[in-house]
Amino acid sequence: MKEKVPIYQKQNLTLEEAAEYSNIGINRLTMLIKQPHCNFVLRVGNKRLIKRELFDKFIESVDMI
C-alpha cells in the first residue's frame, strides 16, 4: 500500500491541496494564478500546480487577497 505524503512536505500542490493548506478558496486561487505576475504556478499540460515554497512567500508578503 502506498503511503500518502503530508501536504507540508510536498514541493507542488494541486489547487485542492493548496486550498486546504492555505484556507483560501479554489476560486480565489484560480484568480491568483491567472495573474501575469504570478510566479508560484507550474503548468503541466492543462494541469496547474502550486509551488508550495513560493506560494508561502507570496502569502507572507501580502496583507489582503
C-alpha positions in Angstrom: 0.0 0.0 0.0 1.3 3.4 -1.0 1.9 5.9 1.8 0.4 9.4 1.5 2.9 12.3 1.7 1.8 15.1 4.0 0.9 18.4 2.3 3.6 20.4 4.1 6.3 18.0 2.7 5.2 18.2 -1.0 7.0 20.5 -3.4 4.0 21.2 -5.6 0.3 21.2 -4.7 -2.9 20.8 -6.6 -5.4 23.5 -6.4 -7.4 21.4 -3.9 -4.4 20.8 -1.7 -3.3 24.4 -1.9 -6.9 25.5 -0.8 -6.7 23.1 2.1 -3.2 24.1 3.0 -3.8 27.8 2.9 -7.5 28.0 3.8 -8.1 30.1 0.6 -10.9 29.0 -1.7 -10.2 27.3 -5.0 -11.9 30.1 -7.0 -9.7 32.7 -5.3 -6.6 30.6 -6.0 -7.6 30.2 -9.7 -8.0 34.0 -9.9 -4.5 34.5 -8.4 -2.7 32.0 -10.7 -4.3 33.7 -13.8 -2.5 37.0 -12.9 0.5 37.7 -15.2 2.9 38.4 -12.3 2.1 35.0 -10.6 5.4 33.2 -10.0 4.1 30.3 -8.0 2.2 28.4 -10.6 3.6 25.4 -12.6 1.7 24.4 -15.7 2.0 20.7 -16.7 -0.2 20.4 -19.9 -3.6 21.5 -18.8 -2.8 20.8 -15.1 -1.9 23.7 -12.8 0.2 23.1 -9.7 1.1 25.5 -7.0 4.8 25.7 -6.0 4.4 25.5 -2.2 7.6 27.4 -1.1 7.0 30.3 -3.5 3.3 30.3 -2.5 4.3 30.5 1.2 6.5 33.5 0.4 3.7 35.2 -1.6 1.2 34.7 1.3 3.7 36.2 3.8 4.2 39.3 1.6 0.6 40.3 1.1 -1.9 41.8 3.5 -5.0 41.2 1.6 -6.1 38.9 -1.3 
